[in-house]
C-alpha cells in the first residue's frame, strides 16, 4: 500500500514540476516578446526624432518639445502627421514654427464653437 502512495506522490510531484516548467517557459517567452516590442518602439521613436531634426526648424522643434511635455500622445500624433505630410509632398522641409502652429490648430478640438448658456 505504501508503494502505491509513493507512486501517486511521485506522479503528482512530476506533474507539478512539469506545470511549473511550462509556466516558467511561458513567462520567459512573454518577457522576451515585451522586450522586443519595447526595443522596436524605442527604434521607431529614435527614427521619428531624427526625422524631426531635418523636417522642422529649431523653433518648431522647441514648440513640439513643449507639446510633448504636456501631451506626449498628441506630440507623437503630430510627428507622425508631419512625416506623412512630407512623404506626400504637402510641404517643403524644414517646416517653420508658423506652419507647425497651423498644423496644431487644425488638429486641435475646437473649443471656440462650444457655447455655454446660463439659466
C-alpha positions in Angstrom: 0.0 0.0 0.0 2.9 2.3 0.7 4.4 1.9 -2.8 1.1 2.9 -4.4 1.1 6.1 -2.3 4.7 6.7 -3.1 4.0 6.2 -6.8 1.0 8.6 -6.6 3.1 11.1 -4.8 5.9 10.9 -7.3 3.4 11.2 -10.2 1.8 14.3 -8.6 5.3 15.8 -8.0 6.2 15.2 -11.6 3.0 16.7 -12.9 3.6 19.8 -10.7 7.2 20.1 -11.8 6.1 19.9 -15.5 3.4 22.5 -14.9 5.9 24.9 -13.2 8.3 24.3 -16.1 5.6 25.3 -18.6 4.7 28.3 -16.6 8.3 29.5 -16.4 8.7 29.0 -20.2 5.6 31.0 -20.9 6.7 33.8 -18.6 10.1 33.9 -20.3 8.5 34.0 -23.7 6.2 36.8 -22.7 9.1 38.8 -21.2 11.2 38.3 -24.4 8.2 39.5 -26.5 7.8 42.6 -24.3 11.5 43.4 -24.6 11.4 43.1 -28.4 8.3 45.3 -28.6 9.9 47.9 -26.3 13.1 47.9 -28.4 11.0 48.3 -31.6 9.1 51.2 -30.0 12.4 52.8 -29.0 13.8 52.5 -32.5 10.7 54.0 -34.0 10.8 56.9 -31.6 14.5 57.5 -32.5 13.7 57.4 -36.2 10.9 60.0 -35.6 13.2 62.2 -33.6 15.9 62.0 -36.3 13.2 62.9 -39.0 12.1 65.9 -36.9 15.6 67.3 -36.8 15.6 67.5 -40.6 11.9 68.4 -41.1 11.5 71.1 -38.5 13.2 74.4 -37.8 14.7 74.9 -34.3 11.7 77.0 -33.2 9.2 74.4 -34.4 11.2 71.6 -32.7 11.1 73.6 -29.5 7.4 74.1 -29.7 6.8 70.4 -30.4 9.0 69.5 -27.4 6.8 71.7 -25.3 3.7 70.0 -26.6 5.4 66.6 -25.9 5.9 67.6 -22.2 2.3 68.4 -21.8 0.7 65.8 -24.0 3.1 63.1 -25.2 0.4 61.2 -27.2 -0.6 64.4 -29.1 3.1 65.1 -29.9 3.5 61.6 -31.2 0.5 62.0 -33.5 1.8 65.4 -34.7 5.2 63.9 -35.5 3.6 61.1 -37.5 1.4 63.6 -39.3 4.5 65.7 -40.2 6.3 62.7 -41.6 3.2 61.6 -43.6 2.7 65.2 -45.0 6.4 65.3 -46.0 6.1 61.9 -47.8 3.0 63.2 -49.6 4.9 66.3 -50.6 2.5 68.7 -48.9 5.3 70.9 -47.5 8.9 71.5 -48.1 11.3 70.9 -45.3 12.0 72.5 -42.9 8.6 73.2 -41.5 8.5 76.6 -39.8 7.1 77.4 -36.4 4.1 79.2 -38.1 3.3 76.1 -40.2 3.5 73.9 -37.1 1.1 76.3 -35.3 -1.3 75.9 -38.2 -1.0 72.1 -38.1 -1.6 72.1 -34.3 -4.6 74.3 -34.7 -6.1 72.2 -37.4 -5.7 69.1 -35.3 -7.0 70.6 -32.0 -10.5 70.2 -30.9 -12.3 73.4 -31.4 -13.3 75.0 -28.1 -14.5 78.1 -29.7 -17.6 76.5 -31.1 -18.8 75.4 -27.7 -21.4 77.6 -26.3 -22.3 78.0 -22.6 -25.8 79.0 -21.7 -26.6 80.3 -18.3 -30.0 79.5 -16.9 
